[in-house]
Amino acid sequence: MFESLSDRLSGIFDKLTGRGALSENDVNEALREIRRALIEADVALPVVRSFTDKVRNRAVGAEVVKSVTPGQMVVKIVHDQLIEMLGAESQGVDLNAAAPVAIMMVGLQGSGKTTTTAKIARRLTQRDKRKVLMASLDTRRPAAQEQLKVLGEQNDVDSLPIIEGQGPVEIAKRAMTAAKLGGYDVVLLDTAGRIHIDEPLMAEMAEVKAAADPHEIILVADALTGQDAVNLAKNFDERVGITGIALTRMDGDGRGGAALSMQAVTGKPVKLIGTGEKSDALEDFHPKRIADRILGMGDIVSLVEKAAEAIDAEKAAEMARKMQKGHFDLNDLAEQLKQMEKLGGMSGMMGMLPGVGKMKKQIEASNIDDKMFKRQVAIIQSMTKLEKRKPELLKASRKKRIAAGAGVDVSEVNKLLKMHRQMADMMKKMGKGMLGKMMGGLTGGMGGMPNVDPKQLEEMAKSGQLPGGMELPKGLPGGMAGGMPPGMPGLPGLGGPKMPGGLGGLPGMGKGKKK
């Protein structure tokens, strides 16, 4: 979402950091460009003015112009201001109230309220181990109540039985009663939306609020609506009083202005962001991490958290044991490819790595796409059990059969086998001692991930250190010098360190060009 803004800002900063000394004119010129970039990104005008004024006041000071690296200092000031604009601290959904805690979801029609309600319910159930009841108060949109019921069934979350003819306020009261009697911790009330804000909608919201007395009122807004999302938030806040915002479609190709303006204009924190269609595609909104991503500094902490959630520790530990003995067959390779998909595929991971923004053209030229993983898994699945264990059996006739079964050319099968040979050779070379050292004392491959404390990692990242003694690049990274936490994959051919952890570099990317 922030791609074009990120590109513009990194271009501006490259000019600044390339100079030995900065004059006041240099700073003003850079600020004009930053202002233009923010306006183009759909950030609300009052927010842009306030942002550039604050940066100017700090950047024109003597300590910046006379410092050893004035360009880097300006980058740091812009980074700090971005964090302030987005809301200094991350704030999750507040459940500190007597059970059942009512959470009311409000917003316009089509913003993703019902889907977001189900995502929050799934998350509270699975991650926070709360007993959740969902209730649809949307009696206007056809099949809205059935939609929530189906989403509940798909995610193992209870939903309030539908009674025809009941109005929103009656349903809200019934939901609260059912939650008290059923011993539920949280009640999620999915209210009706309209195509635009009108008086009957606001009156209905106020009645529901009075009936359910919600502890949280979360406004669900579509991040693609741009500046209008800010007016929407102000209207809902004035009439109903919201406590937080959930932004949907943050994986879209919008300009990101809504996310940057919401907190500054309404004073209400963005709490959650929807990053995809699936029911697990919901993340906490971390201002610092978003600012890091916008400025191309990567987001290693979120990547580690994602890995900790997505990766099966037992499978990873088993993989590490095999690798220490030098075993790495095609079953193991298939497992690694599936783990990569869980982490959001290539594009998902790339966006979180420091300095990758500057290498977009090289990455695009190497034709990396996420379908590659699926194709390679399909090839392995077309093999017999014996062939997976003993790839050396694969001669021409067998390769033809496998290629036909997976719907690919024989050359694709050969590529996969070559990649497997390279990875297997690397595993053998590493041997026991080397592997232990490179894993930085983790229990084994990605199996060690859940033991990494993200807060500790964030502290290390702030001080320019990452686990395993790897240095983070200072200021704006010019490449992938930041390395990655131990047990995370390296990116061969892209300037990153090659690391074990079950992935000897990312599959299908070859060795990269020699420089």
C-alpha positions in Angstrom: 0.0 0.0 0.0 2.8 2.5 0.8 4.9 1.5 -2.1 4.8 4.8 -4.1 5.2 6.9 -1.0 8.1 4.8 0.1 9.8 5.1 -3.4 9.3 8.9 -3.4 10.7 9.4 0.1 13.7 7.1 -0.4 14.6 9.1 -3.5 14.4 12.4 -1.5 16.6 10.9 1.3 19.2 9.5 -1.1 19.8 13.1 -2.3 20.1 14.4 1.2 22.3 11.6 2.6 24.7 11.8 -0.4 25.8 15.3 0.6 28.5 16.1 3.2 26.9 19.3 4.5 23.3 20.7 4.4 22.2 24.2 4.2 18.8 25.5 5.3 17.8 25.7 1.6 18.6 22.0 1.1 16.3 21.1 4.0 13.5 23.3 2.7 13.7 21.8 -0.8 13.6 18.3 0.7 10.6 19.3 2.8 8.8 20.7 -0.3 9.2 17.3 -2.0 8.1 15.4 1.2 5.0 17.6 1.4 4.2 16.9 -2.3 4.8 13.1 -1.8 2.4 13.1 1.3 -0.3 15.0 -0.6 0.0 12.7 -3.5 -0.4 9.8 -1.1 -3.8 11.2 -0.1 -2.8 12.4 3.4 -5.2 15.0 4.7 -3.9 18.6 4.1 -3.9 19.8 7.8 -1.9 16.7 8.7 0.7 17.4 6.0 1.1 21.0 7.1 1.5 20.0 10.7 4.0 17.2 9.8 6.2 19.4 7.6 6.2 22.3 10.2 7.3 20.0 13.0 10.1 18.5 10.8 11.3 21.9 9.7 11.5 23.2 13.3 13.7 20.3 14.3 15.7 19.9 11.0 16.8 23.6 10.7 18.3 23.5 14.2 22.1 23.9 14.5 22.6 20.4 15.8 21.4 18.9 12.5 23.1 21.2 10.0 26.4 21.0 11.9 26.2 17.2 12.7 28.6 14.7 11.1 25.8 13.1 9.0 23.2 15.8 8.6 21.3 13.8 5.9 20.9 10.9 8.3 19.7 13.2 11.1 16.9 14.5 8.8 15.9 10.9 8.0 15.7 10.2 11.7 13.6 13.3 12.4 11.2 12.4 9.6 11.0 8.8 11.0 10.2 10.1 14.5 7.5 12.5 13.2 6.0 9.7 11.1 5.7 7.6 14.2 4.1 10.5 16.1 1.6 11.1 13.2 0.6 7.4 13.2 0.2 7.4 17.0 3.2 6.8 19.2 2.2 3.5 20.8 0.5 0.4 19.4 -3.0 -0.1 21.1 -4.8 -3.4 20.8 -8.5 -4.1 21.5 -9.2 -3.3 25.1 -10.8 -6.2 27.0 -10.3 -4.8 30.5 -13.9 -4.7 31.7 -16.4 -7.0 33.4 -17.5 -9.9 31.2 -19.2 -10.1 28.8 -17.3 -7.2 27.2 -19.3 -5.7 24.3 -17.5 -4.6 21.2 -19.6 -2.7 18.7 -18.5 -2.6 15.1 -19.6 0.4 13.0 -18.9 1.8 9.5 -20.3 2.2 6.0 -21.7 -0.6 3.9 -19.0 -2.4 2.0 -16.1 -1.4 4.3 -15.6 -5.0 5.5 -17.4 -4.9 8.9 -18.8 -8.4 8.9 -15.5 -10.0 7.7 -13.5 -7.9 10.2 -15.9 -8.9 13.0 -15.2 -12.6 12.2 -11.5 -12.0 12.0 -11.4 -10.3 15.4 -13.6 -13.1 16.9 -11.3 -15.8 15.5 -8.2 -14.0 16.9 -9.7 -13.5 20.4 -10.7 -17.2 20.4 -7.5 -18.7 19.2 -4.8 -16.3 20.4 -6.3 -14.8 23.6 -8.4 -18.0 24.5 -11.6 -16.0 25.1 -15.1 -17.3 24.7 -16.7 -15.1 22.0 -20.2 -14.6 20.8 -21.0 -12.8 17.5 -24.3 -11.2 16.7 -25.4 -9.6 13.5 -27.6 -6.5 13.9 -27.8 -5.9 10.2 -31.4 -6.5 9.3 -31.3 -4.5 6.1 -28.7 -6.1 3.9 -29.9 -9.4 2.4 -28.3 -12.4 4.0 -26.1 -10.3 6.3 -27.0 -12.3 9.4 -26.5 -15.6 7.5 -23.0 -14.4 6.3 -21.9 -13.9 10.0 -23.4 -17.3 10.9 -21.4 -19.0 8.1 -18.2 -17.1 9.1 -18.7 -18.2 12.7 -19.1 -21.9 11.6 -15.9 -21.7 9.5 -13.9 -20.3 12.3 -15.4 -22.2 15.2 -16.9 -19.1 16.8 -20.5 -19.0 18.2 -23.0 -16.7 16.6 -26.4 -15.6 18.0 -29.3 -17.7 16.5 -31.3 -15.6 14.0 -34.9 -14.7 14.8 -36.8 -13.2 11.9 -38.5 -9.9 12.4 -36.4 -8.6 15.3 -34.9 -5.1 15.1 -31.2 -4.2 15.8 -31.9 -3.0 19.4 -33.8 -6.1 20.3 -31.0 -8.3 18.9 -28.4 -6.3 20.8 -30.3 -6.9 24.1 -30.8 -10.6 23.3 -27.1 -10.9 22.5 -26.0 -9.4 25.9 -28.5 -11.6 27.8 -27.4 -14.8 25.9 -23.7 -13.9 26.6 -24.4 -13.5 30.4 -26.3 -16.8 30.6 -23.7 -18.6 28.4 -20.6 -17.4 30.3 -19.1 -15.6 27.3 -16.1 -13.3 27.7 -16.7 -11.0 24.6 -19.7 -10.1 22.5 -19.1 -8.7 19.0 -22.0 -6.6 17.7 -21.9 -6.3 13.9 -24.1 -3.3 13.1 -25.7 -2.3 9.8 -24.0 0.1 7.4 -25.3 2.5 4.8 -23.8 3.6 1.5 -23.3 7.1 3.1 -23.8 8.6 6.6 -27.5 9.6 7.2 -29.6 10.5 10.2 -31.5 7.2 10.6 -28.2 5.3 10.7 -26.8 7.5 13.4 -30.0 7.3 15.4 -29.9 3.5 15.2 -26.2 3.4 16.2 -27.0 5.6 19.3 -29.9 3.3 20.3 -27.8 0.2 20.0 -25.1 1.9 22.0 -27.6 2.7 24.8 -28.9 -0.8 24.8 -25.6 -2.7 24.9 -23.3 -0.2 26.6 -20.2 -1.3 24.6 -16.7 -1.1 26.1 -15.2 -0.6 22.6 -16.7 1.0 19.5 -14.5 0.2 16.5 -15.0 2.0 13.3 -14.2 -0.2 10.3 -12.9 1.9 7.4 -11.7 1.0 3.9 -8.1 2.2 3.5 -8.8 2.7 -0.2 -11.3 5.5 0.4 -8.5 8.1 0.8 -9.2 11.5 2.4 -12.9 10.8 2.7 -12.2 8.1 5.3 -11.0 11.0 7.7 -14.4 12.8 7.4 -16.2 9.5 7.9 -14.2 8.9 11.2 -14.9 12.4 12.4 -18.7 12.1 11.8 -18.9 8.7 13.5 -16.8 10.0 16.4 -19.0 13.1 16.9 -22.3 11.2 16.8 -21.5 7.8 18.4 -18.1 8.2 19.9 -15.6 5.7 18.6 -12.7 4.2 20.7 -10.6 2.9 17.8 -10.3 2.2 14.1 -9.8 -0.9 12.0 -8.5 -0.3 8.5 -9.3 -2.9 5.9 -7.7 -3.6 2.5 -4.3 -2.5 3.6 -3.0 -5.1 1.1 -4.5 -3.1 -1.7 -2.8 -0.7 -4.0 -4.3 2.5 -2.5 -2.0 5.3 -1.4 -2.1 4.8 2.3 -3.2 8.4 3.1 -6.1 7.3 5.2 -3.9 5.3 7.6 -1.5 8.2 7.9 -4.3 10.8 8.6 -6.8 8.9 10.8 -5.0 9.1 14.2 -3.8 12.7 13.6 -7.3 14.1 12.7 -9.5 12.1 15.1 -7.1 11.5 18.0 -8.4 7.9 18.0 -5.9 5.1 17.5 -5.8 2.8 14.5 -5.9 -0.6 16.4 -6.1 -3.2 13.7 -5.3 -3.6 10.0 -6.8 -6.1 7.6 -4.1 -7.4 5.3 -6.0 -9.9 3.1 -9.2 -11.8 2.5 -8.5 -14.8 4.7 -9.8 -15.0 8.3 -6.3 -14.9 9.7 -5.2 -11.8 7.7 -5.5 -9.3 10.6 -2.6 -7.6 12.3 -2.1 -5.1 15.2 -1.2 -1.7 14.0 2.3 -0.8 15.1 3.1 2.8 14.3 6.9 2.3 14.5 6.9 -0.7 12.3 4.7 1.0 9.7 7.0 4.0 9.7 10.0 1.6 9.2 8.3 0.0 6.2 7.4 3.4 4.7 11.1 4.5 5.0 12.4 1.2 3.6 13.9 0.1 6.9 12.1 -3.2 6.8 10.1 -4.8 9.6 12.2 -7.8 11.0 10.2 -7.9 14.2 6.8 -8.5 12.5 8.5 -11.1 10.3 9.7 -13.0 13.3 6.3 -12.8 15.0 4.7 -14.1 11.8 7.2 -16.9 11.6 6.6 -17.8 15.3 2.8 -18.1 14.6 3.0 -19.8 11.2 5.8 -22.3 11.7 5.3 -25.7 13.3 8.0 -25.9 16.0 8.0 -29.8 16.1 8.3 -30.1 12.3 11.1 -27.5 12.3 13.0 -29.3 15.1 12.7 -32.6 13.2 14.0 -30.9 10.1 17.0 -29.5 12.0 17.8 -33.0 13.3 17.7 -34.4 9.8 19.9 -31.6 8.5 22.5 -32.2 11.2 22.8 -35.7 9.9 23.1 -34.4 6.3 19.7 -35.7 5.2 17.5 -33.5 3.0 15.2 -35.3 0.7 12.3 -34.0 -1.5 9.8 -34.4 1.3 11.8 -31.9 3.3 12.0 -29.5 0.4 8.2 -29.6 0.0 7.8 -28.9 3.7 10.1 -25.8 3.3 8.1 -24.5 0.3 4.9 -24.8 2.3 6.4 -22.9 5.2 7.4 -20.1 2.9 3.8 -19.9 1.6 2.6 -19.6 5.2 4.8 -16.6 5.7 3.0 -14.7 3.0 5.1 -16.0 0.1 7.9 -14.0 -1.5 6.1 -10.6 -1.7 5.0 -10.8 1.9 8.5 -11.5 3.2 10.3 -9.1 0.9 8.2 -6.2 2.1 9.5 -6.7 5.6 13.2 -7.0 4.9 15.5 -3.9 5.3 16.6 -2.2 2.0 14.6 -4.5 -0.3 12.6 -1.5 -1.6 15.8 -0.3 -3.4 16.1 -3.7 -5.1 12.6 -3.9 -6.6 13.8 -3.8 -10.2 16.3 -6.6 -9.7 13.7 -8.7 -7.9 11.1 -8.1 -10.7 13.8 -9.0 -13.3 14.4 -12.4 -11.7 10.7 -13.3 -12.2 10.0 -14.3 -8.7 6.3 -15.0 -8.0 4.4 -16.7 -5.3 2.9 -19.2 -7.7 6.4 -20.7 -8.0 6.0 -22.4 -4.6 2.7 -24.0 -5.6 4.2 -25.3 -8.9 7.2 -26.7 -7.1 5.1 -28.4 -4.4 2.9 -29.8 -7.2 6.0 -31.3 -9.0 7.0 -33.0 -5.7 3.5 -34.3 -5.1 3.5 -36.0 -8.6 6.4 -38.3 -7.4 6.1 -41.6 -5.7 7.1 -42.0 -2.1 10.3 -43.8 -3.1 11.2 -41.0 -5.6 10.8 -38.4 -3.0 13.2 -40.2 -0.7 15.7 -41.1 -3.4 15.8 -38.3 -6.1 18.7 -40.1 -7.8 16.2 -42.6 -9.2 14.7 -39.9 -11.4 15.8 -40.6 -15.0 14.2 -39.2 -18.2 11.1 -41.4 -18.4 10.2 -40.8 -14.8 10.8 -37.0 -15.2 8.4 -37.0 -18.2 5.7 -38.7 -16.1 6.1 -36.3 -13.2 6.0 -33.2 -15.5 2.8 -34.5 -17.1 1.3 -35.1 -13.7 2.2 -31.6 -12.4 1.2 -29.9 -15.7 4.7 -28.4 -16.2 7.6 -28.9 -18.7 10.4 -31.4 -17.9 12.8 -28.4 -17.6 10.8 -27.3 -14.5 11.4 -30.7 -12.9 15.1 -30.4 -13.7 15.3 -27.0 -12.1 13.6 -28.2 -9.0 16.0 -31.2 -8.8 19.0 -29.0 -9.3 17.9 -26.6 -6.5 17.4 -29.6 -4.2 20.9 -30.9 -5.0 22.4 -27.5 -4.2 20.5 -27.3 -0.9 21.3 -30.9 0.1 25.0 -30.3 -0.7 25.0 -27.2 1.5 23.4 -29.2 4.4 26.1 -31.8 4.2 28.9 -29.3 4.1 27.6 -27.5 7.1 28.0 -30.5 9.3 27.0 -30.6 13.0 29.3 -28.0 14.5 28.8 -25.3 11.8 25.0 -25.7 11.9 24.9 -25.3 15.7 27.0 -22.1 15.5 25.0 -20.5 12.7 21.7 -21.2 14.4 22.8 -18.9 17.2 22.0 -21.5 19.9 18.4 -21.8 18.9 16.8 -25.2 19.4 16.8 -26.0 15.7 15.9 -24.1 12.5 12.7 -22.3 12.7 11.7 -24.4 15.7 13.6 -21.8 17.8 11.5 -19.0 16.6 8.8 -19.0 19.3 11.5 -18.5 21.9 12.5 -15.2 20.3 11.0 -12.3 22.4 9.8 -9.7 19.9 10.1 -6.9 22.4 13.8 -7.9 23.1 14.3 -8.0 19.3 12.8 -4.6 18.9 15.2 -3.2 21.5 18.1 -4.9 19.7 16.9 -3.5 16.4 16.7 0.0 17.9 20.3 -0.2 19.1 21.4 -1.4 15.7 22.0 -5.0 16.7 20.1 -8.1 15.8 20.4 -11.6 17.4 23.4 -13.5 16.3 25.6 -10.4 16.4 24.3 -9.1 13.0 24.5 -5.4 12.5 21.5 -3.5 11.3 22.5 -0.9 8.7 22.7 2.6 10.1 20.1 5.2 8.9 18.4 4.1 5.7 19.8 0.7 4.7 21.3 0.7 1.3 21.0 -3.1 0.9 20.3 -6.1 3.0 23.2 -5.6 5.3 20.8 -5.9 8.2 20.9 -9.7 7.8 18.1 -11.7 9.5 17.5 -13.3 12.8 19.0 -16.7 13.2 16.8 -19.5 11.9 15.3 -17.3 9.2 16.0 -17.9 5.5 18.7 -16.1 3.7 18.2 -14.7 0.2 20.8 -16.0 -2.1 21.7 -13.7 -5.0 20.0 -10.8 -3.3 22.9 -9.7 -1.1 21.6 -11.2 2.1 23.4 -13.8 4.2 22.7 -17.4 3.4 21.4 -19.0 6.5 20.2 -22.4 7.6 17.0 -22.9 9.5 15.6 -25.3 6.9 16.0 -22.9 4.0 19.3 -22.7 2.3 18.3 -19.6 0.5 14.9 -19.1 -1.1 13.9 -21.8 -3.5 13.9 -21.3 -7.2 16.0 -18.2 -7.2 19.3 -19.6 -8.2 22.5 -18.1 -7.1 22.0 -14.6 -8.6 24.4 -12.8 -10.9 28.0 -12.5 -10.1 29.0 -8.9 -9.6 
